[in-house]
Amino acid sequence: MSTVAEAAPDRLSPRYRPSQRVLHWLMAVVIISALAIGLYCSYLEQGTALRRALLDVHKSLGMTALVLIAIRLPLRLSFGEPANRQPFGAFVHYAARCTHILLYVLMILMPIAGYITSAAGGHDLPWFGLFQWPDILPLDRPLEQAAARIHEYGAYCLYAILSLHVLAALWHHFFRRDDVLKRML
């Protein structure tokens, strides 16, 4: 349920709406956790109980991220972003826009590629042990391998883009001393 403050747009407010801020930070925790677990699992021996259990959590986090992005993206498109109090140069504006677009693409691509990898490979699709996501794909080893490759290289891209995003927010906060980071806090 939306509050009155949430429903009435205020372009003079330097902050994102509460729903946007909550989704941003919730997704940050989910995505960073999924990335850390996925990276750790890549160093574990295949077939071990620990690796299987962690991959189940990784898959659950990935599907959670997909559900959250399905909520977040329409909010972002309908609410937009608050106006900046300080204008940015063309390069900073373009770099921020490109980084955000790439982040959204990867937030959609990664869980879908992970789902396809599991479903086409005949693997479980759990959600925190509460239920299994429906497996709507037939067994297809070439599709599984292609999706796994996309998921792997997408993870490298996500590490890089996410790092740029965090570094840019810190740069804005500590060096430019503007309100970019404060808008999301």
PAZAPA-4460 file (N, C-alpha, C; in steps of 0.05 Angstrom, whole numbers, plus 32768, in hexadecimal, padded with zeros to 4 digits):
% residues 185
    n_x    n_y    n_z   ca_x   ca_y   ca_z    c_x    c_y    c_z   seq   type   mol
   8011   7FE9   8000   8000   8000   8000   8012   8019   8000     1      M     A
   800B   802C   7FF0   801B   8043   7FEC   8012   805A   7FFF     2      S     A
   8025   8069   8009   801E   8080   801A   8019   8098   8009     3      T     A
   800E   80AD   8015   8009   80C6   8007   8023   80D2   7FFD     4      V     A
   8038   80D1   800E   8052   80DC   8005   805C   80CC   7FED     5      A     A
   8057   80B3   7FEC   8060   80A2   7FD6   8051   80A8   7FBD     6      E     A
   8037   80AD   7FBF   8026   80B1   7FA8   802B   80CC   7F9A     7      A     A
   8030   80E0   7FA9   8033   80FB   7F9E   8050   8100   7F96     8      A     A
   8056   8103   7F7C   8071   8108   7F74   807B   8123   7F7D     9      P     A
   8093   8124   7F86   80A0   813D   7F8E   80BB   813F   7F81    10      D     A
   80BC   814C   7F6B   80D4   814E   7F5B   80E9   815F   7F69    11      R     A
   80E1   816F   7F7E   80F4   817F   7F8C   8102   816F   7FA2    12      L     A
   80F7   8158   7FA9   8104   8147   7FBD   811D   813B   7FB1    13      S     A
   8133   813C   7FC0   814C   8131   7FB5   814E   8113   7FB9    14      P     A
   813A   8106   7FC5   813C   80EA   7FCB   8129   80D9   7FBA    15      R     A
   8131   80C0   7FB6   811F   80AD   7FA9   8108   80A7   7FBC    16      Y     A
   80F2   809D   7FB2   80DB   8096   7FC2   80E3   807F   7FD5    17      R     A
   80D5   807D   7FEB   80DB   8067   7FFE   80DA   804B   7FF2    18      P     A
   80C7   8046   7FE1   80C5   802B   7FD4   80DE   8026   7FC2    19      S     A
   80E7   803B   7FB5   80FE   8038   7FA3   8118   8033   7FB4    20      Q     A
   811A   8041   7FCA   8131   803E   7FDC   8131   8022   7FE8    21      R     A
   811A   8019   7FF2   8119   7FFE   7FFE   8120   7FE9   7FEA    22      V     A
   8114   7FEB   7FD2   811A   7FD7   7FBD   8138   7FD8   7FB5    23      L     A
   8143   7FEF   7FB3   8160   7FF2   7FAC   8171   7FE3   7FC0    24      H     A
   816E   7FE9   7FDA   817F   7FDC   7FEE   8179   7FBF   7FF2    25      W     A
   8160   7FB7   7FF0   8159   7F9B   7FF2   8166   7F8B   7FDB    26      L     A
   8164   7F97   7FC3   8170   7F8A   7FAB   818F   7F89   7FAE    27      M     A
   819A   7F9E   7FB9   81B7   7F9F   7FBD   81C0   7F87   7FCF    28      A     A
   81B2   7F83   7FE5   81B9   7F6D   7FF7   81B5   7F52   7FE9    29      V     A
   819F   7F4F   7FDB   8199   7F36   7FCD   81AE   7F30   7FB7    30      V     A
   81B4   7F44   7FA7   81C6   7F40   7F90   81E3   7F3C   7F9A    31      I     A
   81EC   7F4C   7FAD   8207   7F48   7FB7   820A   7F2D   7FC4    32      I     A
   81F6   7F25   7FD3   81F6   7F0A   7FE0   81F7   7EF4   7FCB    33      S     A
   81E7   7EF6   7FB6   81E7   7EE2   7FA1   8202   7EE1   7F92    34      A     A
   820D   7EF8   7F8D   8227   7EF9   7F80   823D   7EEC   7F91    35      L     A
   823D   7EF3   7FAB   8251   7EE7   7FBD   824E   7EC9   7FC0    36      A     A
   8235   7EC0   7FC2   8231   7EA3   7FC4   8238   7E95   7FAA    37      I     A
   8230   7EA1   7F94   8237   7E95   7F7A   8255   7E93   7F76    38      G     A
   8264   7EA8   7F7D   8281   7EA8   7F7A   828D   7E93   7F8C    39      L     A
   8284   7E91   7FA5   828E   7E7E   7FB8   8289   7E61   7FAD    40      Y     A
   8271   7E5D   7FA3   826A   7E42   7F98   827C   7E3A   7F81    41      C     A
   8285   7E4E   7F72   8296   7E47   7F5B   82B1   7E3B   7F64    42      S     A
   82B8   7E3E   7F7D   82D1   7E33   7F88   82CC   7E18   7F96    43      Y     A
   82B3   7E11   7F9B   82AD   7DF8   7FA9   82AC   7DE1   7F95    44      L     A
   82B2   7DC9   7F9F   82B1   7DB1   7F8E   8294   7DAB   7F87    45      E     A
   828F   7DA5   7F6D   8274   7D9F   7F64   826A   7D86   7F72    46      Q     A
   8250   7D86   7F78   8243   7D6E   7F83   8244   7D6D   7FA2    47      G     A
   8252   7D7F   7FAF   8253   7D7E   7FCC   8239   7D8A   7FD8    48      T     A
   8233   7D81   7FF0   821A   7D8A   7FFD   821A   7DA8   8002    49      A     A
   8231   7DB2   800A   8233   7DCF   800F   822E   7DDF   7FF6    50      L     A
   823A   7DD7   7FE0   8237   7DE5   7FC6   821A   7DE4   7FBD    51      R     A
   820D   7DCD   7FC0   81F1   7DCB   7FB8   81DF   7DDD   7FC9    52      R     A
   81E4   7DDD   7FE3   81D4   7DED   7FF5   81D8   7E0B   7FEF    53      A     A
   81F1   7E13   7FEB   81F6   7E2F   7FE5   81EA   7E37   7FC9    54      L     A
   81EC   7E25   7FB6   81E0   7E2B   7F9C   81C1   7E2E   7F9E    55      L     A
   81B5   7E1F   7FB0   8198   7E22   7FB4   8192   7E3E   7FBF    56      D     A
   81A3   7E48   7FD1   819F   7E63   7FDC   81A5   7E77   7FC6    57      V     A
   81BA   7E73   7FB6   81C0   7E84   7FA0   81A9   7E86   7F8C    58      H     A
   819D   7E6F   7F85   8186   7E6F   7F73   816E   7E7E   7F7F    59      K     A
   816A   7E7A   7F99   8154   7E87   7FA6   8158   7EA5   7FA6    60      S     A
   8170   7EAE   7FAB   8176   7ECB   7FAA   8172   7ED6   7F8E    61      L     A
   817B   7EC7   7F7A   8179   7ED0   7F5E   815B   7ED3   7F56    62      G     A
   814B   7EC0   7F5E   812F   7EC2   7F57   8121   7ED8   7F67    63      M     A
   812A   7EDD   7F7F   8120   7EF3   7F8F   8127   7F0D   7F81    64      T     A
   8140   7F0F   7F77   8148   7F28   7F69   8136   7F2C   7F50    65      A     A
   812F   7F16   7F42   811F   7F19   7F2A   8103   7F23   7F32    66      L     A
   80F7   7F19   7F47   80DD   7F23   7F50   80DF   7F40   7F59    67      V     A
   80F4   7F47   7F67   80F8   7F63   7F70   80FC   7F76   7F58    68      L     A
   810A   7F6D   7F44   810E   7F7F   7F2D   80F4   7F82   7F1D    69      I     A
   80E3   7F6E   7F1E   80C9   7F70   7F11   80B8   7F85   7F1F    70      A     A
   80BD   7F8A   7F39   80AF   7F9F   7F48   80BE   7FBA   7F44    71      I     A
   80D8   7FB9   7F45   80E8   7FD1   7F45   80E8   7FE0   7F2B    72      R     A
   80EA   7FD2   7F15   80EC   7FDF   7EFB   80D3   7FEF   7EF4    73      L     A
   80BB   7FE5   7EF8   80A4   7FF6   7EF3   80A3   800F   7F05    74      P     A
   80AB   800C   7F1E   80AC   8023   7F30   80C0   8038   7F25    75      L     A
   80D7   802E   7F1D   80EB   8040   7F12   80E2   804E   7EF9    76      R     A
   80D4   803F   7EE8   80CA   804B   7ECF   80B3   805F   7ED4    77      L     A
   80A3   8059   7EE8   808C   806B   7EED   8094   8083   7EFE    78      S     A
   80A5   807F   7F12   80AC   8095   7F24   80C4   80A5   7F1A    79      F     A
   80D5   8098   7F0A   80EE   80A6   7F01   8101   80A9   7F18    80      G     A
   8111   80BE   7F16   8125   80C3   7F2B   8122   80E1   7F33    81      E     A
   8129   80E6   7F4C   8128   8102   7F55   813C   8113   7F46    82      P     A
   8135   812C   7F43   8148   813F   7F35   8161   8143   7F46    83      A     A
   8177   8146   7F38   8190   814C   7F46   8191   8169   7F4D    84      N     A
   819A   816F   7F64   819D   818B   7F6C   81B4   8199   7F5D    85      R     A
   81C9   8189   7F57   81E0   8193   7F49   81E1   8186   7F2E    86      Q     A
   81E3   8196   7F19   81E5   818A   7EFE   81FF   817B   7EFA    87      P     A
   81FD   8165   7EEB   8215   8156   7EE4   821E   815C   7EC8    88      F     A
   8237   8157   7EC2   8240   815A   7EA7   8235   8143   7E96    89      G     A
   8237   8146   7E7C   822C   8132   7E69   8239   8117   7E6E    90      A     A
   8253   8115   7E73   8260   80FC   7E76   8255   80ED   7E8F    91      F     A
   8253   80FB   7EA6   8249   80EF   7EBE   822D   80E6   7EBB    92      V     A
   821C   80F6   7EAE   8200   80EF   7EAA   81FE   80D6   7E98    93      H     A
   820D   80D6   7E82   820D   80BF   7E70   8218   80A6   7E7D    94      Y     A
   822D   80A8   7E8C   8239   8091   7E9A   8225   8086   7EAE    95      A     A
   8218   8097   7EBD   8204   808E   7ED1   81ED   8080   7EC3    96      A     A
   81E3   808C   7EAD   81CD   8080   7E9F   81D4   8064   7E94    97      R     A
   81EB   8062   7E87   81F4   8048   7E7C   81F8   8033   7E92    98      C     A
   8204   803B   7EA8   8208   8029   7EBE   81EE   801F   7EC9    99      T     A
   81DA   8030   7ECD   81C0   8028   7ED7   81B2   8015   7EC3   100      H     A
   81B3   801B   7EAA   81A7   800A   7E96   81B4   7FEE   7E97   101      I     A
   81CE   7FED   7E97   81DC   7FD4   7E99   81D5   7FC4   7EB2   102      L     A
   81D3   7FD2   7EC8   81CB   7FC5   7EE1   81B0   7FB8   7EDF   103      L     A
   819D   7FC7   7ED4   8182   7FBC   7ED0   8182   7FA4   7EBD   104      Y     A
   8191   7FA6   7EA8   8192   7F90   7E95   819E   7F77   7EA3   105      V     A
   81B3   7F7B   7EB2   81BF   7F64   7EC0   81AE   7F5A   7ED7   106      L     A
   819F   7F6B   7EE4   818D   7F62   7EF9   8176   7F51   7EEE   107      M     A
   8170   7F54   7ED4   815C   7F43   7EC7   8169   7F2B   7EBB   108      I     A
   817F   7F2F   7EAD   818D   7F1A   7E9E   8198   7F04   7EB1   109      L     A
   81A4   7F0B   7EC6   81B1   7EF7   7ED8   819E   7EE3   7EE3   110      M     A
   8188   7EEB   7EF0   8176   7ED6   7EFA   8169   7EC5   7EE4   111      P     A
   8163   7ED2   7ECD   8157   7EC2   7EB7   816B   7EAE   7EAD   112      I     A
   8184   7EB6   7EA9   8199   7EA3   7EA0   819D   7E8D   7EB5   113      A     A
   819D   7E95   7ECE   819F   7E80   7EE3   8188   7E6D   7EE3   114      G     A
   8170   7E77   7EE0   8158   7E66   7EDE   815B   7E53   7EC7   115      Y     A
   8162   7E5D   7EAF   8164   7E4C   7E97   817A   7E37   7E9C   116      I     A
   8190   7E3F   7EA8   81A5   7E2B   7EAE   819B   7E14   7EBE   117      T     A
   818D   7E1B   7ED4   8182   7E06   7EE6   816C   7DF6   7ED8   118      S     A
   8159   7E03   7ECC   8142   7DF6   7EC0   814A   7DE4   7EA9   119      A     A
   815A   7DEF   7E97   8163   7DDF   7E7F   8176   7DC8   7E87   120      A     A
   8183   7DCC   7E9E   8195   7DB7   7EA8   8188   7DA2   7EBA   121      G     A
   816E   7DA6   7EBF   815F   7D93   7ED0   8166   7D95   7EED   122      G     A
   816F   7DAD   7EF6   8176   7DB2   7F12   815E   7DBE   7F21   123      H     A
   815F   7DBB   7F3B   814A   7DC7   7F4C   8149   7DE5   7F49   124      D     A
   8131   7DF0   7F4D   812D   7E0D   7F4D   811F   7E16   7F67   125      L     A
   812E   7E14   7F7D   8121   7E18   7F97   811F   7E36   7F9E   126      P     A
   810D   7E3C   7FB0   810B   7E57   7FBB   810C   7E53   7FDA   127      W     A
   8124   7E54   7FE5   8129   7E53   8001   811B   7E3B   800F   128      F     A
   8119   7E25   8000   810D   7E0C   800B   80EF   7E0D   800E   129      G     A
   80E3   7E23   8006   80C6   7E26   800A   80B6   7E1A   7FF2   130      L     A
   80C1   7E1D   7FDA   80B4   7E12   7FC2   80C8   7E11   7FAC   131      F     A
   80C0   7E03   7F97   80D1   7E01   7F7E   80C4   7E13   7F69   132      Q     A
   80D5   7E23   7F5C   80CB   7E32   7F45   80C3   7E1E   7F2F   133      W     A
   80AF   7E24   7F1F   80A7   7E11   7F0A   80BE   7E0F   7EF5   134      P     A
   80C2   7DF7   7EED   80D6   7DF1   7ED8   80C7   7DF0   7EBD   135      D     A
   80C9   7E05   7EAE   80B9   7E06   7E95   80CA   7E00   7E7C   136      I     A
   80E3   7DF7   7E80   80F4   7DF0   7E6A   80FA   7DD2   7E69   137      L     A
   80FD   7DC7   7E51   8105   7DAB   7E4F   8123   7DAA   7E54   138      P     A
   812D   7D91   7E5A   8149   7D8D   7E5C   8156   7D94   7E42   139      L     A
   816B   7DA5   7E43   8178   7DAE   7E2A   8194   7DB7   7E32   140      D     A
   81A7   7DA4   7E2F   81C3   7DA9   7E37   81D0   7DC1   7E29   141      R     A
   81CC   7DC4   7E0E   81D8   7DDB   7E01   81CC   7DF6   7E0C   142      P     A
   81B2   7DF6   7E11   81A6   7E0E   7E1D   81B1   7E13   7E39   143      L     A
   81B3   7DFE   7E49   81BE   7E00   7E64   81DA   7E0C   7E63   144      E     A
   81EB   7E02   7E51   8207   7E0B   7E4F   8208   7E28   7E45   145      Q     A
   81F8   7E30   7E32   81F7   7E4B   7E28   81EE   7E5E   7E3E   146      A     A
   81D9   7E57   7E4D   81CF   7E68   7E63   81E4   7E6A   7E79   147      A     A
   81F1   7E54   7E7F   8206   7E54   7E94   821D   7E66   7E8C   148      A     A
   8224   7E67   7E73   8239   7E79   7E69   8230   7E96   7E6C   149      R     A
   8217   7E9C   7E64   820D   7EB7   7E67   820C   7EBF   7E85   150      I     A
   8204   7EAC   7E96   8203   7EB1   7EB2   821F   7EB7   7EBE   151      H     A
   8232   7EA7   7EB5   824D   7EAB   7EBF   8259   7EC6   7EB6   152      E     A
   8258   7ECB   7E9C   8263   7EE5   7E92   8252   7EFD   7E9C   153      Y     A
   8238   7EF9   7E9F   8227   7F0E   7EAA   8230   7F14   7EC6   154      G     A
   8238   7F00   7ED5   8241   7F05   7EF1   825A   7F17   7EF1   155      A     A
   826D   7F12   7EDE   8284   7F23   7EDC   827C   7F40   7ED5   156      Y     A
   826A   7F42   7EC3   8260   7F5D   7EBC   8252   7F6A   7ED4   157      C     A
   8243   7F5B   7EE3   8235   7F66   7EFA   8249   7F6E   7F0F   158      L     A
   825E   7F5F   7F14   8273   7F67   7F27   827E   7F82   7F1F   159      Y     A
   8284   7F85   7F05   8290   7F9E   7EFB   827D   7FB6   7EFD   160      A     A
   8264   7FB2   7EF3   8251   7FC8   7EF3   8249   7FD0   7F0F   161      I     A
   8245   7FBC   7F20   823D   7FC1   7F3C   8254   7FD0   7F4A   162      L     A
   826C   7FC8   7F45   8283   7FD6   7F50   8284   7FF3   7F47   163      S     A
   8280   7FF8   7F2D   827F   8013   7F23   8268   8023   7F30   164      L     A
   8251   8017   7F34   823A   8024   7F40   8241   802D   7F5D   165      H     A
   824D   801B   7F6C   8254   8021   7F88   826A   8036   7F89   166      V     A
   827E   8033   7F78   8294   8047   7F78   828A   8062   7F70   167      L     A
   8278   8063   7F5C   826D   807D   7F53   825D   808A   7F6A   168      A     A
   824D   807A   7F78   823E   8085   7F8F   8250   8090   7FA4   169      A     A
   8266   8082   7FAA   8279   808C   7FBD   8288   80A4   7FB3   170      L     A
   828F   80A5   7F99   829C   80BC   7F8D   828A   80D5   7F90   171      W     A
   8270   80D1   7F89   825E   80E7   7F8C   825C   80F1   7FA9   172      H     A
   825C   80DF   7FBC   8259   80E6   7FD8   8272   80F3   7FE3   173      H     A
   8289   80E7   7FDF   82A1   80F0   7FEC   82B1   8104   7FDC   174      F     A
   82B0   8104   7FC2   82C0   8116   7FB2   82B0   812D   7FA7   175      F     A
   829A   8127   7F9B   8289   813D   7F91   8278   814A   7FA7   176      R     A
   8274   813B   7FBC   8264   8144   7FD3   8248   814E   7FCA   177      R     A
   823B   813E   7FB8   8220   8144   7FB0   820D   8131   7FBD   178      D     A
   81F4   8132   7FB6   81DF   8123   7FC3   81D7   8109   7FB5   179      D     A
   81E8   80FF   7FA2   81E1   80E7   7F93   81DD   80CF   7FA6   180      V     A
   81EF   80CA   7FB8   81EC   80B3   7FCA   81D6   80B8   7FDE   181      L     A
   81D3   80D0   7FE8   81BF   80D7   7FFB   81A2   80D3   7FF0   182      K     A
   819F   80D5   7FD6   8185   80D2   7FCA   817B   80B5   7FCE   183      R     A
   818D   80A2   7FD1   8185   8086   7FD4   8186   807D   7FF1   184      M     A
   8190   808D   8003   8192   8086   801F   8178   808D   802E   185      L     A
***
